[in-house]
């Protein structure tokens, strides 16, 4: 089976890129508990930013960039 790249977004506000044949195996290789995973995406991507005031991941969008929020 060919390895794939996944971006993990943890509930701690950390983003991690891991590689494995499946998301399950890639998470195990990443060293974190699957219960602490907020969500993941296929590939090496950086589409969300952590908001420490709400403890949530927010999708990056151009309006926030233009207003200097990110």
C-alpha positions as CSV (number, residue, x, y, z in Angstrom):
1,X,0.0,0.0,0.0
2,X,1.3,3.5,-0.9
3,X,1.8,6.0,1.9
4,X,-0.3,9.1,2.0
5,X,0.2,12.4,3.7
6,X,-2.4,13.8,6.2
7,X,-2.6,17.0,8.2
8,X,-3.8,16.5,11.7
9,X,-5.4,19.3,13.7
10,X,-5.2,18.5,17.4
11,X,-7.6,19.8,20.1
12,X,-4.5,21.3,21.8
13,X,-4.1,23.8,18.9
14,X,-1.2,21.9,17.3
15,X,-1.1,21.1,13.6
16,X,1.0,18.1,12.5
17,X,1.7,16.5,9.1
18,X,2.1,12.7,9.2
19,X,2.5,10.0,6.6
20,X,1.1,6.5,6.5
21,X,-0.9,4.0,4.5
22,X,-4.1,5.1,6.2
23,X,-5.3,7.8,8.5
24,X,-5.5,5.3,11.4
25,X,-1.9,4.2,11.0
26,X,-0.7,7.8,10.3
27,X,-2.3,8.9,13.6
28,X,-0.6,6.1,15.5
29,X,2.7,7.1,13.9
30,X,2.0,10.7,14.9
31,X,2.1,9.7,18.6
32,X,-1.2,11.2,19.6
33,X,-4.4,9.7,20.9
34,X,-7.1,9.6,18.3
35,X,-9.5,11.0,20.9
36,X,-7.4,14.2,21.0
37,X,-7.7,14.7,17.3
38,X,-10.2,17.4,16.3
39,X,-10.1,16.7,12.5
40,X,-7.7,15.8,9.7
41,X,-7.3,16.6,6.0
42,X,-5.6,14.8,3.2
43,X,-2.3,16.2,2.1
44,X,0.1,18.7,3.6
45,X,-2.2,21.7,4.0
46,X,-2.6,24.7,6.3
47,X,-6.2,25.8,5.9
48,X,-7.1,26.5,9.5
49,X,-5.8,28.7,12.3
50,X,-6.1,28.1,16.0
51,X,-8.1,30.7,18.0
52,X,-6.8,30.4,21.6
53,X,-9.7,32.6,22.9
54,X,-12.3,30.0,21.8
55,X,-10.1,26.9,21.7
56,X,-11.3,26.2,18.1
57,X,-9.8,25.9,14.7
58,X,-11.1,28.5,12.3
59,X,-10.9,28.2,8.5
60,X,-8.5,30.8,7.0
61,X,-10.3,33.1,4.6
62,X,-9.3,36.1,2.6
63,X,-11.5,38.5,4.6
64,X,-9.6,37.8,7.8
65,X,-6.3,38.2,6.1
66,X,-7.3,41.5,4.6
67,X,-8.4,42.8,8.0
68,X,-5.1,41.7,9.6
69,X,-6.7,39.2,11.9
70,X,-4.4,36.4,10.9
